């Protein structure tokens, strides 16, 4: 049995690869948000907030740039 993805189109969005307007769709796959262009197939993924937090926890701050 295949699982159906609920796809939503993003109005006004432009594909960063082929530059087609209104061709980007958003869907959830394995609890990960994905955006895909229906024209060229380009995909972007958004990791879970927990994954982002874990990645940032191991980073160290070197300095803060303050332009004057």
mmCIF file of the N, C-alpha and C atoms, coordinates in Angstrom:
data_MODEL
# 
_entry.id   MODEL 
# 
loop_
_atom_site.group_PDB 
_atom_site.id 
_atom_site.type_symbol 
_atom_site.label_atom_id 
_atom_site.label_alt_id 
_atom_site.label_comp_id 
_atom_site.label_asym_id 
_atom_site.label_entity_id 
_atom_site.label_seq_id 
_atom_site.pdbx_PDB_ins_code 
_atom_site.Cartn_x 
_atom_site.Cartn_y 
_atom_site.Cartn_z 
_atom_site.occupancy 
_atom_site.B_iso_or_equiv 
_atom_site.pdbx_formal_charge 
_atom_site.auth_seq_id 
_atom_site.auth_comp_id 
_atom_site.auth_asym_id 
_atom_site.auth_atom_id 
_atom_site.pdbx_PDB_model_num 
ATOM 1   N N  . UNK A 1 1  ? 0.837  -1.184 0.000   1.00 0.00 ? 1  UNK A N  1 
ATOM 2   C CA . UNK A 1 1  ? 0.000  0.000  0.000   1.00 0.00 ? 1  UNK A CA 1 
ATOM 3   C C  . UNK A 1 1  ? 0.886  1.253  0.000   1.00 0.00 ? 1  UNK A C  1 
ATOM 4   N N  . UNK A 1 2  ? 0.631  2.177  -0.901  1.00 0.00 ? 2  UNK A N  1 
ATOM 5   C CA . UNK A 1 2  ? 1.402  3.415  -0.960  1.00 0.00 ? 2  UNK A CA 1 
ATOM 6   C C  . UNK A 1 2  ? 0.719  4.490  -0.137  1.00 0.00 ? 2  UNK A C  1 
ATOM 7   N N  . UNK A 1 3  ? 1.534  5.349  0.446   1.00 0.00 ? 3  UNK A N  1 
ATOM 8   C CA . UNK A 1 3  ? 0.970  6.451  1.217   1.00 0.00 ? 3  UNK A CA 1 
ATOM 9   C C  . UNK A 1 3  ? 0.866  7.671  0.321   1.00 0.00 ? 3  UNK A C  1 
ATOM 10  N N  . UNK A 1 4  ? -0.268 8.339  0.408   1.00 0.00 ? 4  UNK A N  1 
ATOM 11  C CA . UNK A 1 4  ? -0.487 9.539  -0.389  1.00 0.00 ? 4  UNK A CA 1 
ATOM 12  C C  . UNK A 1 4  ? 0.071  10.743 0.340   1.00 0.00 ? 4  UNK A C  1 
ATOM 13  N N  . UNK A 1 5  ? 0.700  11.623 -0.387  1.00 0.00 ? 5  UNK A N  1 
ATOM 14  C CA . UNK A 1 5  ? 1.233  12.854 0.173   1.00 0.00 ? 5  UNK A CA 1 
ATOM 15  C C  . UNK A 1 5  ? 0.215  13.961 -0.072  1.00 0.00 ? 5  UNK A C  1 
ATOM 16  N N  . UNK A 1 6  ? -0.091 14.731 0.972   1.00 0.00 ? 6  UNK A N  1 
ATOM 17  C CA . UNK A 1 6  ? -0.950 15.884 0.802   1.00 0.00 ? 6  UNK A CA 1 
ATOM 18  C C  . UNK A 1 6  ? -0.072 17.025 0.323   1.00 0.00 ? 6  UNK A C  1 
ATOM 19  N N  . UNK A 1 7  ? -0.298 17.478 -0.900  1.00 0.00 ? 7  UNK A N  1 
ATOM 20  C CA . UNK A 1 7  ? 0.553  18.492 -1.512  1.00 0.00 ? 7  UNK A CA 1 
ATOM 21  C C  . UNK A 1 7  ? -0.181 19.827 -1.553  1.00 0.00 ? 7  UNK A C  1 
ATOM 22  N N  . UNK A 1 8  ? 0.542  20.880 -1.189  1.00 0.00 ? 8  UNK A N  1 
ATOM 23  C CA . UNK A 1 8  ? -0.009 22.230 -1.237  1.00 0.00 ? 8  UNK A CA 1 
ATOM 24  C C  . UNK A 1 8  ? 0.926  23.091 -2.066  1.00 0.00 ? 8  UNK A C  1 
ATOM 25  N N  . UNK A 1 9  ? 0.364  23.827 -3.009  1.00 0.00 ? 9  UNK A N  1 
ATOM 26  C CA . UNK A 1 9  ? 1.179  24.718 -3.823  1.00 0.00 ? 9  UNK A CA 1 
ATOM 27  C C  . UNK A 1 9  ? 1.420  26.021 -3.085  1.00 0.00 ? 9  UNK A C  1 
ATOM 28  N N  . UNK A 1 10 ? 2.593  26.599 -3.282  1.00 0.00 ? 10 UNK A N  1 
ATOM 29  C CA . UNK A 1 10 ? 2.990  27.841 -2.631  1.00 0.00 ? 10 UNK A CA 1 
ATOM 30  C C  . UNK A 1 10 ? 2.809  28.964 -3.648  1.00 0.00 ? 10 UNK A C  1 
ATOM 31  N N  . UNK A 1 11 ? 1.804  29.804 -3.413  1.00 0.00 ? 11 UNK A N  1 
ATOM 32  C CA . UNK A 1 11 ? 1.486  30.884 -4.348  1.00 0.00 ? 11 UNK A CA 1 
ATOM 33  C C  . UNK A 1 11 ? 2.621  31.894 -4.409  1.00 0.00 ? 11 UNK A C  1 
ATOM 34  N N  . UNK A 1 12 ? 3.020  32.243 -5.610  1.00 0.00 ? 12 UNK A N  1 
ATOM 35  C CA . UNK A 1 12 ? 4.034  33.258 -5.819  1.00 0.00 ? 12 UNK A CA 1 
ATOM 36  C C  . UNK A 1 12 ? 5.468  32.779 -5.666  1.00 0.00 ? 12 UNK A C  1 
ATOM 37  N N  . UNK A 1 13 ? 5.663  31.515 -5.317  1.00 0.00 ? 13 UNK A N  1 
ATOM 38  C CA . UNK A 1 13 ? 7.018  30.990 -5.119  1.00 0.00 ? 13 UNK A CA 1 
ATOM 39  C C  . UNK A 1 13 ? 7.668  30.708 -6.476  1.00 0.00 ? 13 UNK A C  1 
ATOM 40  N N  . UNK A 1 14 ? 8.975  30.954 -6.546  1.00 0.00 ? 14 UNK A N  1 
ATOM 41  C CA . UNK A 1 14 ? 9.742  30.719 -7.762  1.00 0.00 ? 14 UNK A CA 1 
ATOM 42  C C  . UNK A 1 14 ? 10.804 29.663 -7.478  1.00 0.00 ? 14 UNK A C  1 
ATOM 43  N N  . UNK A 1 15 ? 10.957 28.724 -8.369  1.00 0.00 ? 15 UNK A N  1 
ATOM 44  C CA . UNK A 1 15 ? 11.955 27.674 -8.218  1.00 0.00 ? 15 UNK A CA 1 
ATOM 45  C C  . UNK A 1 15 ? 13.352 28.275 -8.331  1.00 0.00 ? 15 UNK A C  1 
ATOM 46  N N  . UNK A 1 16 ? 14.249 27.972 -7.362  1.00 0.00 ? 16 UNK A N  1 
ATOM 47  C CA . UNK A 1 16 ? 15.605 28.515 -7.439  1.00 0.00 ? 16 UNK A CA 1 
ATOM 48  C C  . UNK A 1 16 ? 16.443 27.911 -8.571  1.00 0.00 ? 16 UNK A C  1 
ATOM 49  N N  . UNK A 1 17 ? 16.019 26.771 -9.110  1.00 0.00 ? 17 UNK A N  1 
ATOM 50  C CA . UNK A 1 17 ? 16.793 26.121 -10.175 1.00 0.00 ? 17 UNK A CA 1 
ATOM 51  C C  . UNK A 1 17 ? 16.323 26.542 -11.570 1.00 0.00 ? 17 UNK A C  1 
ATOM 52  N N  . UNK A 1 18 ? 15.029 26.357 -11.854 1.00 0.00 ? 18 UNK A N  1 
ATOM 53  C CA . UNK A 1 18 ? 14.521 26.640 -13.207 1.00 0.00 ? 18 UNK A CA 1 
ATOM 54  C C  . UNK A 1 18 ? 13.778 27.972 -13.302 1.00 0.00 ? 18 UNK A C  1 
ATOM 55  N N  . UNK A 1 19 ? 13.565 28.625 -12.164 1.00 0.00 ? 19 UNK A N  1 
ATOM 56  C CA . UNK A 1 19 ? 12.926 29.943 -12.082 1.00 0.00 ? 19 UNK A CA 1 
ATOM 57  C C  . UNK A 1 19 ? 11.470 29.952 -12.537 1.00 0.00 ? 19 UNK A C  1 
ATOM 58  N N  . UNK A 1 20 ? 10.801 28.803 -12.539 1.00 0.00 ? 20 UNK A N  1 
ATOM 59  C CA . UNK A 1 20 ? 9.384  28.745 -12.885 1.00 0.00 ? 20 UNK A CA 1 
ATOM 60  C C  . UNK A 1 20 ? 8.565  29.293 -11.712 1.00 0.00 ? 20 UNK A C  1 
ATOM 61  N N  . UNK A 1 21 ? 7.587  30.127 -12.020 1.00 0.00 ? 21 UNK A N  1 
ATOM 62  C CA . UNK A 1 21 ? 6.749  30.735 -10.990 1.00 0.00 ? 21 UNK A CA 1 
ATOM 63  C C  . UNK A 1 21 ? 5.541  29.838 -10.720 1.00 0.00 ? 21 UNK A C  1 
ATOM 64  N N  . UNK A 1 22 ? 5.119  29.780 -9.455  1.00 0.00 ? 22 UNK A N  1 
ATOM 65  C CA . UNK A 1 22 ? 3.953  29.006 -9.017  1.00 0.00 ? 22 UNK A CA 1 
ATOM 66  C C  . UNK A 1 22 ? 4.069  27.514 -9.327  1.00 0.00 ? 22 UNK A C  1 
ATOM 67  N N  . UNK A 1 23 ? 5.283  26.980 -9.272  1.00 0.00 ? 23 UNK A N  1 
ATOM 68  C CA . UNK A 1 23 ? 5.472  25.555 -9.552  1.00 0.00 ? 23 UNK A CA 1 
ATOM 69  C C  . UNK A 1 23 ? 5.949  24.787 -8.316  1.00 0.00 ? 23 UNK A C  1 
ATOM 70  N N  . UNK A 1 24 ? 6.062  25.468 -7.177  1.00 0.00 ? 24 UNK A N  1 
ATOM 71  C CA . UNK A 1 24 ? 6.586  24.842 -5.961  1.00 0.00 ? 24 UNK A CA 1 
ATOM 72  C C  . UNK A 1 24 ? 5.446  24.282 -5.115  1.00 0.00 ? 24 UNK A C  1 
ATOM 73  N N  . UNK A 1 25 ? 5.591  23.007 -4.720  1.00 0.00 ? 25 UNK A N  1 
ATOM 74  C CA . UNK A 1 25 ? 4.584  22.385 -3.857  1.00 0.00 ? 25 UNK A CA 1 
ATOM 75  C C  . UNK A 1 25 ? 5.243  21.936 -2.555  1.00 0.00 ? 25 UNK A C  1 
ATOM 76  N N  . UNK A 1 26 ? 4.498  22.023 -1.471  1.00 0.00 ? 26 UNK A N  1 
ATOM 77  C CA . UNK A 1 26 ? 4.969  21.663 -0.139  1.00 0.00 ? 26 UNK A CA 1 
ATOM 78  C C  . UNK A 1 26 ? 4.255  20.398 0.290   1.00 0.00 ? 26 UNK A C  1 
ATOM 79  N N  . UNK A 1 27 ? 5.010  19.452 0.857   1.00 0.00 ? 27 UNK A N  1 
ATOM 80  C CA . UNK A 1 27 ? 4.402  18.227 1.372   1.00 0.00 ? 27 UNK A CA 1 
ATOM 81  C C  . UNK A 1 27 ? 5.229  17.697 2.522   1.00 0.00 ? 27 UNK A C  1 
ATOM 82  N N  . UNK A 1 28 ? 4.636  16.809 3.303   1.00 0.00 ? 28 UNK A N  1 
ATOM 83  C CA . UNK A 1 28 ? 5.290  16.210 4.459   1.00 0.00 ? 28 UNK A CA 1 
ATOM 84  C C  . UNK A 1 28 ? 5.604  14.754 4.138   1.00 0.00 ? 28 UNK A C  1 
ATOM 85  N N  . UNK A 1 29 ? 6.869  14.352 4.330   1.00 0.00 ? 29 UNK A N  1 
ATOM 86  C CA . UNK A 1 29 ? 7.284  12.978 4.066   1.00 0.00 ? 29 UNK A CA 1 
ATOM 87  C C  . UNK A 1 29 ? 8.166  12.515 5.218   1.00 0.00 ? 29 UNK A C  1 
ATOM 88  N N  . UNK A 1 30 ? 7.732  11.497 5.929   1.00 0.00 ? 30 UNK A N  1 
ATOM 89  C CA . UNK A 1 30 ? 8.449  10.976 7.097   1.00 0.00 ? 30 UNK A CA 1 
ATOM 90  C C  . UNK A 1 30 ? 8.710  12.081 8.130   1.00 0.00 ? 30 UNK A C  1 
ATOM 91  N N  . UNK A 1 31 ? 7.682  12.903 8.366   1.00 0.00 ? 31 UNK A N  1 
ATOM 92  C CA . UNK A 1 31 ? 7.738  14.021 9.318   1.00 0.00 ? 31 UNK A CA 1 
ATOM 93  C C  . UNK A 1 31 ? 8.778  15.077 8.958   1.00 0.00 ? 31 UNK A C  1 
ATOM 94  N N  . UNK A 1 32 ? 9.129  15.183 7.695   1.00 0.00 ? 32 UNK A N  1 
ATOM 95  C CA . UNK A 1 32 ? 10.056 16.200 7.212   1.00 0.00 ? 32 UNK A CA 1 
ATOM 96  C C  . UNK A 1 32 ? 9.333  16.991 6.124   1.00 0.00 ? 32 UNK A C  1 
ATOM 97  N N  . UNK A 1 33 ? 9.329  18.337 6.273   1.00 0.00 ? 33 UNK A N  1 
ATOM 98  C CA . UNK A 1 33 ? 8.716  19.167 5.246   1.00 0.00 ? 33 UNK A CA 1 
ATOM 99  C C  . UNK A 1 33 ? 9.621  19.210 4.023   1.00 0.00 ? 33 UNK A C  1 
ATOM 100 N N  . UNK A 1 34 ? 9.026  18.997 2.864   1.00 0.00 ? 34 UNK A N  1 
ATOM 101 C CA . UNK A 1 34 ? 9.773  19.039 1.615   1.00 0.00 ? 34 UNK A CA 1 
ATOM 102 C C  . UNK A 1 34 ? 9.064  19.967 0.648   1.00 0.00 ? 34 UNK A C  1 
ATOM 103 N N  . UNK A 1 35 ? 9.848  20.646 -0.178  1.00 0.00 ? 35 UNK A N  1 
ATOM 104 C CA . UNK A 1 35 ? 9.326  21.506 -1.230  1.00 0.00 ? 35 UNK A CA 1 
ATOM 105 C C  . UNK A 1 35 ? 9.895  20.981 -2.532  1.00 0.00 ? 35 UNK A C  1 
ATOM 106 N N  . UNK A 1 36 ? 9.022  20.823 -3.516  1.00 0.00 ? 36 UNK A N  1 
ATOM 107 C CA . UNK A 1 36 ? 9.467  20.279 -4.801  1.00 0.00 ? 36 UNK A CA 1 
ATOM 108 C C  . UNK A 1 36 ? 8.885  21.091 -5.942  1.00 0.00 ? 36 UNK A C  1 
ATOM 109 N N  . UNK A 1 37 ? 9.691  21.308 -6.973  1.00 0.00 ? 37 UNK A N  1 
ATOM 110 C CA . UNK A 1 37 ? 9.237  21.993 -8.176  1.00 0.00 ? 37 UNK A CA 1 
ATOM 111 C C  . UNK A 1 37 ? 8.607  20.952 -9.106  1.00 0.00 ? 37 UNK A C  1 
ATOM 112 N N  . UNK A 1 38 ? 7.374  21.214 -9.543  1.00 0.00 ? 38 UNK A N  1 
ATOM 113 C CA . UNK A 1 38 ? 6.708  20.259 -10.430 1.00 0.00 ? 38 UNK A CA 1 
ATOM 114 C C  . UNK A 1 38 ? 7.219  20.365 -11.870 1.00 0.00 ? 38 UNK A C  1 
ATOM 115 N N  . UNK A 1 39 ? 7.947  21.447 -12.186 1.00 0.00 ? 39 UNK A N  1 
ATOM 116 C CA . UNK A 1 39 ? 8.483  21.614 -13.540 1.00 0.00 ? 39 UNK A CA 1 
ATOM 117 C C  . UNK A 1 39 ? 9.788  20.849 -13.743 1.00 0.00 ? 39 UNK A C  1 
ATOM 118 N N  . UNK A 1 40 ? 10.745 21.030 -12.799 1.00 0.00 ? 40 UNK A N  1 
ATOM 119 C CA . UNK A 1 40 ? 12.071 20.434 -13.005 1.00 0.00 ? 40 UNK A CA 1 
ATOM 120 C C  . UNK A 1 40 ? 12.429 19.355 -11.976 1.00 0.00 ? 40 UNK A C  1 
ATOM 121 N N  . UNK A 1 41 ? 11.626 19.210 -10.903 1.00 0.00 ? 41 UNK A N  1 
ATOM 122 C CA . UNK A 1 41 ? 11.888 18.174 -9.914  1.00 0.00 ? 41 UNK A CA 1 
ATOM 123 C C  . UNK A 1 41 ? 12.835 18.582 -8.798  1.00 0.00 ? 41 UNK A C  1 
ATOM 124 N N  . UNK A 1 42 ? 13.307 19.835 -8.777  1.00 0.00 ? 42 UNK A N  1 
ATOM 125 C CA . UNK A 1 42 ? 14.212 20.316 -7.723  1.00 0.00 ? 42 UNK A CA 1 
ATOM 126 C C  . UNK A 1 42 ? 13.536 20.178 -6.363  1.00 0.00 ? 42 UNK A C  1 
ATOM 127 N N  . UNK A 1 43 ? 14.277 19.691 -5.343  1.00 0.00 ? 43 UNK A N  1 
ATOM 128 C CA . UNK A 1 43 ? 13.718 19.487 -4.006  1.00 0.00 ? 43 UNK A CA 1 
ATOM 129 C C  . UNK A 1 43 ? 14.548 20.190 -2.944  1.00 0.00 ? 43 UNK A C  1 
ATOM 130 N N  . UNK A 1 44 ? 13.845 20.693 -1.932  1.00 0.00 ? 44 UNK A N  1 
ATOM 131 C CA . UNK A 1 44 ? 14.476 21.262 -0.738  1.00 0.00 ? 44 UNK A CA 1 
ATOM 132 C C  . UNK A 1 44 ? 13.799 20.606 0.457   1.00 0.00 ? 44 UNK A C  1 
ATOM 133 N N  . UNK A 1 45 ? 14.544 20.397 1.539   1.00 0.00 ? 45 UNK A N  1 
ATOM 134 C CA . UNK A 1 45 ? 13.961 19.817 2.746   1.00 0.00 ? 45 UNK A CA 1 
ATOM 135 C C  . UNK A 1 45 ? 14.195 20.735 3.933   1.00 0.00 ? 45 UNK A C  1 
ATOM 136 N N  . UNK A 1 46 ? 13.265 20.707 4.877   1.00 0.00 ? 46 UNK A N  1 
ATOM 137 C CA . UNK A 1 46 ? 13.367 21.476 6.114   1.00 0.00 ? 46 UNK A CA 1 
ATOM 138 C C  . UNK A 1 46 ? 13.466 20.478 7.253   1.00 0.00 ? 46 UNK A C  1 
ATOM 139 N N  . UNK A 1 47 ? 14.610 20.408 7.936   1.00 0.00 ? 47 UNK A N  1 
ATOM 140 C CA . UNK A 1 47 ? 14.733 19.446 9.035   1.00 0.00 ? 47 UNK A CA 1 
ATOM 141 C C  . UNK A 1 47 ? 13.846 19.827 10.217  1.00 0.00 ? 47 UNK A C  1 
ATOM 142 N N  . UNK A 1 48 ? 13.535 18.847 11.010  1.00 0.00 ? 48 UNK A N  1 
ATOM 143 C CA . UNK A 1 48 ? 12.742 19.026 12.216  1.00 0.00 ? 48 UNK A CA 1 
ATOM 144 C C  . UNK A 1 48 ? 13.433 20.015 13.153  1.00 0.00 ? 48 UNK A C  1 
ATOM 145 N N  . UNK A 1 49 ? 12.681 20.729 13.967  1.00 0.00 ? 49 UNK A N  1 
ATOM 146 C CA . UNK A 1 49 ? 13.255 21.693 14.915  1.00 0.00 ? 49 UNK A CA 1 
ATOM 147 C C  . UNK A 1 49 ? 14.218 21.000 15.878  1.00 0.00 ? 49 UNK A C  1 
ATOM 148 N N  . UNK A 1 50 ? 13.919 19.769 16.251  1.00 0.00 ? 50 UNK A N  1 
ATOM 149 C CA . UNK A 1 50 ? 14.792 19.023 17.163  1.00 0.00 ? 50 UNK A CA 1 
ATOM 150 C C  . UNK A 1 50 ? 16.142 18.740 16.503  1.00 0.00 ? 50 UNK A C  1 
ATOM 151 N N  . UNK A 1 51 ? 16.133 18.473 15.215  1.00 0.00 ? 51 UNK A N  1 
ATOM 152 C CA . UNK A 1 51 ? 17.378 18.218 14.490  1.00 0.00 ? 51 UNK A CA 1 
ATOM 153 C C  . UNK A 1 51 ? 18.208 19.497 14.437  1.00 0.00 ? 51 UNK A C  1 
ATOM 154 N N  . UNK A 1 52 ? 17.567 20.631 14.172  1.00 0.00 ? 52 UNK A N  1 
ATOM 155 C CA . UNK A 1 52 ? 18.273 21.910 14.123  1.00 0.00 ? 52 UNK A CA 1 
ATOM 156 C C  . UNK A 1 52 ? 18.882 22.259 15.470  1.00 0.00 ? 52 UNK A C  1 
ATOM 157 N N  . UNK A 1 53 ? 18.142 22.022 16.546  1.00 0.00 ? 53 UNK A N  1 
ATOM 158 C CA . UNK A 1 53 ? 18.652 22.304 17.892  1.00 0.00 ? 53 UNK A CA 1 
ATOM 159 C C  . UNK A 1 53 ? 19.877 21.452 18.190  1.00 0.00 ? 53 UNK A C  1 
ATOM 160 N N  . UNK A 1 54 ? 19.836 20.186 17.848  1.00 0.00 ? 54 UNK A N  1 
ATOM 161 C CA . UNK A 1 54 ? 20.944 19.274 18.118  1.00 0.00 ? 54 UNK A CA 1 
ATOM 162 C C  . UNK A 1 54 ? 22.187 19.710 17.340  1.00 0.00 ? 54 UNK A C  1 
ATOM 163 N N  . UNK A 1 55 ? 22.002 20.174 16.128  1.00 0.00 ? 55 UNK A N  1 
ATOM 164 C CA . UNK A 1 55 ? 23.139 20.620 15.319  1.00 0.00 ? 55 UNK A CA 1 
ATOM 165 C C  . UNK A 1 55 ? 23.757 21.877 15.917  1.00 0.00 ? 55 UNK A C  1 
ATOM 166 N N  . UNK A 1 56 ? 22.952 22.786 16.421  1.00 0.00 ? 56 UNK A N  1 
ATOM 167 C CA . UNK A 1 56 ? 23.446 24.038 16.996  1.00 0.00 ? 56 UNK A CA 1 
ATOM 168 C C  . UNK A 1 56 ? 24.083 23.827 18.370  1.00 0.00 ? 56 UNK A C  1 
ATOM 169 N N  . UNK A 1 57 ? 23.696 22.807 19.085  1.00 0.00 ? 57 UNK A N  1 
ATOM 170 C CA . UNK A 1 57 ? 24.214 22.592 20.440  1.00 0.00 ? 57 UNK A CA 1 
ATOM 171 C C  . UNK A 1 57 ? 25.714 22.345 20.446  1.00 0.00 ? 57 UNK A C  1 
ATOM 172 N N  . UNK A 1 58 ? 26.246 21.738 19.389  1.00 0.00 ? 58 UNK A N  1 
ATOM 173 C CA . UNK A 1 58 ? 27.670 21.412 19.360  1.00 0.00 ? 58 UNK A CA 1 
ATOM 174 C C  . UNK A 1 58 ? 28.533 22.545 18.806  1.00 0.00 ? 58 UNK A C  1 
ATOM 175 N N  . UNK A 1 59 ? 27.921 23.631 18.323  1.00 0.00 ? 59 UNK A N  1 
ATOM 176 C CA . UNK A 1 59 ? 28.687 24.746 17.771  1.00 0.00 ? 59 UNK A CA 1 
ATOM 177 C C  . UNK A 1 59 ? 29.209 25.656 18.876  1.00 0.00 ? 59 UNK A C  1 
ATOM 178 N N  . UNK A 1 60 ? 30.315 26.325 18.586  1.00 0.00 ? 60 UNK A N  1 
ATOM 179 C CA . UNK A 1 60 ? 30.872 27.281 19.530  1.00 0.00 ? 60 UNK A CA 1 
ATOM 180 C C  . UNK A 1 60 ? 30.918 28.652 18.877  1.00 0.00 ? 60 UNK A C  1 
ATOM 181 N N  . UNK A 1 61 ? 30.651 29.687 19.665  1.00 0.00 ? 61 UNK A N  1 
ATOM 182 C CA . UNK A 1 61 ? 30.684 31.051 19.177  1.00 0.00 ? 61 UNK A CA 1 
ATOM 183 C C  . UNK A 1 61 ? 32.113 31.568 19.212  1.00 0.00 ? 61 UNK A C  1 
ATOM 184 N N  . UNK A 1 62 ? 32.607 32.043 18.079  1.00 0.00 ? 62 UNK A N  1 
ATOM 185 C CA . UNK A 1 62 ? 33.964 32.568 18.007  1.00 0.00 ? 62 UNK A CA 1 
ATOM 186 C C  . UNK A 1 62 ? 33.947 34.064 18.290  1.00 0.00 ? 62 UNK A C  1 
ATOM 187 N N  . UNK A 1 63 ? 33.036 34.776 17.702  1.00 0.00 ? 63 UNK A N  1 
ATOM 188 C CA . UNK A 1 63 ? 32.964 36.217 17.887  1.00 0.00 ? 63 UNK A CA 1 
ATOM 189 C C  . UNK A 1 63 ? 31.716 36.771 17.253  1.00 0.00 ? 63 UNK A C  1 
ATOM 190 N N  . UNK A 1 64 ? 31.407 38.016 17.544  1.00 0.00 ? 64 UNK A N  1 
ATOM 191 C CA . UNK A 1 64 ? 30.239 38.665 16.981  1.00 0.00 ? 64 UNK A CA 1 
ATOM 192 C C  . UNK A 1 64 ? 30.719 39.878 16.208  1.00 0.00 ? 64 UNK A C  1 
ATOM 193 N N  . UNK A 1 65 ? 30.322 39.974 14.942  1.00 0.00 ? 65 UNK A N  1 
ATOM 194 C CA . UNK A 1 65 ? 30.708 41.091 14.097  1.00 0.00 ? 65 UNK A CA 1 
ATOM 195 C C  . UNK A 1 65 ? 29.723 42.221 14.313  1.00 0.00 ? 65 UNK A C  1 
ATOM 196 N N  . UNK A 1 66 ? 30.226 43.398 14.680  1.00 0.00 ? 66 UNK A N  1 
ATOM 197 C CA . UNK A 1 66 ? 29.376 44.579 14.904  1.00 0.00 ? 66 UNK A CA 1 
ATOM 198 C C  . UNK A 1 66 ? 29.875 45.712 14.019  1.00 0.00 ? 66 UNK A C  1 
ATOM 199 N N  . UNK A 1 67 ? 29.255 45.894 12.847  1.00 0.00 ? 67 UNK A N  1 
ATOM 200 C CA . UNK A 1 67 ? 29.675 46.986 11.973  1.00 0.00 ? 67 UNK A CA 1 
ATOM 201 C C  . UNK A 1 67 ? 29.325 48.336 12.597  1.00 0.00 ? 67 UNK A C  1 
ATOM 202 N N  . UNK A 1 68 ? 30.194 49.306 12.414  1.00 0.00 ? 68 UNK A N  1 
ATOM 203 C CA . UNK A 1 68 ? 29.951 50.616 13.023  1.00 0.00 ? 68 UNK A CA 1 
ATOM 204 C C  . UNK A 1 68 ? 29.606 51.654 12.001  1.00 0.00 ? 68 UNK A C  1 
# 
